[in-house]
Amino acid sequence: MDITALVVIGIILLVLVVLGLGVIGIYNNLVALRNRFKNAFSQIDVQLKRRYDLIPNLVETAKAYMSHERGTLEAVTQARAAAMQAQQRALSDPTAPGVIAGLAGAETALTGALGRLFALSENYPDLKANQNMMQLSEELTTTENRVAFSRQAYNDAVMAYNTAREVFPNNIFAGMFSFNEAQLFEIANAAEKEAPKVSFS
């Protein structure tokens, strides 16, 4: 084998090693970004659990004063149950198609039901003055703010991941290694983007 053939083989091997290292780098970067957005989702999950834990106490407190508003109280309870189911589906695999959109829809419905509950509670001065109700509503407001902050952090992580998987040459390997597009956690209706007003001042 002459020197020219060895040089050609050496160049081919060098190119293959460089390409292999490039593919490994792309793969590892996509894995890191996917793990980052999954971790960001787990932060949303913590805040949603806190929110779901507050709602039964809120409904029980309101029930004592709002006996004629049974439909509204039941709507909050049902919306909470639906949101918890959507949360469990999303928690099992936040990368599965449709689960984040399903959770966002369930959260929108829950926020709407809570908004109606608090709007009706304005008609009950004794309920507004109830110490337990004031404390629960303050905790819920804090939790709503934490959910919004966590959702923003999640969406930022999803954008970084989606951008990394769409640029060339990453898009070639993203498809090969099943790095699917992640979904943003978006509230469907602009009017419902605001947290429910829970102030009793």
Secondary structure, 3 states (H helix, E strand, C coil): CCHHHHHHHHHHHHHHHHHHHHHHHHHHHHHHHHHHHHHHHHHHHHHHHHHHHHHHHHHHHHHCCCHHHHHHHHHHHHHHHHHHHHHHHHHHCCCCCCHHHHHHHHHHHHHHHHHHHHHHHCCCHHHHHCHHHHHHHHHHHHHHHHHHHHHHHHHHHHHHHHHHHHCCCHHHHHHHCCCCCCCCCCCCCHHHCCCCCCCCC
